[in-house]
Amino acid sequence: MPKTPEALRSYRWYGPDNLRAFGHRSRTAQMGFDRSDYAGKPVIGILNTWSDINPCHTHFKQRVEEVKRGVWQAGGFPIELPAISLSEPFQKPSTMMYRNFLAMEAEELLRSHPVDGAVLMGGCDKTTPALVMGATSMGLPFIFMPAGPMLRGNWRGEVLGSGSDTWKYWDALRSGRITSADWQEIEEGIARSPGHCMTMGTASTMTSAAEALGLTLPGASSIPAADSGHARMATQTGKRIVDMVWEDMLPAQLLTAAAFDNAIVTVLALGGSTNAVIHLIAMARRAGVPLTLDRFDELARHTPIIADLRPAGRFLMEDFYYAGGLRALLARIGHLLSLDCLTVNAQTLGENIADAKSFNDEVIRPLSRPLLQQDGIAVLRGNLAPDGAVIKPGAAQASLLRHTGPAIVFESRADLAARIDDPSLPVSADSVLVLRNAGPLGAPGMPEWGQLPIPRKLLAEGVSDMVRISDSRMSGTSYGACILHVAPESYIGGPLALVRDGDLIALDVPARSLNLLVDDAELARRRAEWKRPPPHHGRGYGRLFETHVTQANEGCDFDFLEGTAPTSEPDIY
Ligand code: FES
């Protein structure tokens, strides 16, 4: 039964014949709109994460006009609501510190304004989960408009990929294989257009996950930001949200346990970022789906990686789009998906991909020739990670997936930076590098420090990968035998806090284990000596963060934002 105009949420602001509604109408008139512009129409809040300092969203100033065009055409009333842009390259100490900030902002922007439905404009890493988390908690109809990937990078005719080639050529510079002049040319060629990172990093992973969850129009996440199809998608997104309001299509209808399984399988088949583990757990818990780390491991055991995309593979998102994009990939793994899940266009996922085809079997591999048969992400447990840790086996040197070696411990990022290239560091290719105090509370903000650099003297010997362990995260564009998200983290006394130089650490990815080979009595003695460091912040948002953030295996949400308790409606007086 479609909604009536009187049943619209915004009617409470605009409809009544009282003093307060007079104020809302007269102030809307002040902005140049008369009653025919909005009366009886769905008011669409467009959460725009544009800013002058987010290079991934530079086109959002234009795209928001295209979204508005769609909203007007469909008979809605668009209002743009700017939100913090979470610029991955610039915001310190880490945008992860502010993911929950944007989630709160999204929820409160929607709650406190006369909004009937929302378009969420995001793409740069944390913006996707943050906007979805906030809008899910608010519970109004919403649709996600992904920013789209930037075009391929270029250096002297060589294709450059965001992040991956930064690390690759940084190591080349450090070991003298390229010059400073070469490095500067790469600096100017690696990011050539609007749009988010174009490798299968966190941004591409999370926008694809949003599409697999049914939160975008079909195919939307793969369209390059600079393609005219992206502008058309923005307009279609604006049109569709108006109908979603009339149909009262609520997030709870879309965000089911089966939809989250679809998102996980999609991330795995894409060779997506380990960051998705944290974000999807947080998003699911907002939707009332009790997702745990173990579900990732279970699904990984029978999901092949078929997207040959960097950092795991060879190609970039622009190639993926030309190859058919996410719809083509989903069609190929359709047997692993719940195809009856509803999506924002009122069709099922299965209907949306029914006619999808792959046009390039190198980019989207057939099931008979996957990049990796299984284990896109593996969850490890053991006495070093009782609540879990993750690794991307496909991004690691195969010989390191079963490895025992002596630890070299760095207390902090600063300690790491000071000593990693010291010629006297007693390190060999067999060493296990350990970084602690890099987790949600320890850093704080759980930055992407998990791809610890290979010591310069080992690089010179040709060593390209080592086992590295931390309680931090890793950029989705990174690679290597990096064990991440160790929980509980060292800062709160997780076992990582007890490791000492020279202790043997045993990693066995096939057995899913990570253990410190030190006896229990010695560990108990070390624990008795351990003291928790003082908090980093005495006041402000940092204090709020440190008081309420949960551990990596729980999604790093704030404890008071989790769950599905209804968001209360504001009094209007
Ligand atoms: Fe925005 Fe990578 S910097 S997605």
Residues whose N, C-alpha, C, O or C-beta is under 5 A from the ligand:
A	BS01	FES	C56 E88 P89 G123 C124 D125 H196 C197 A203
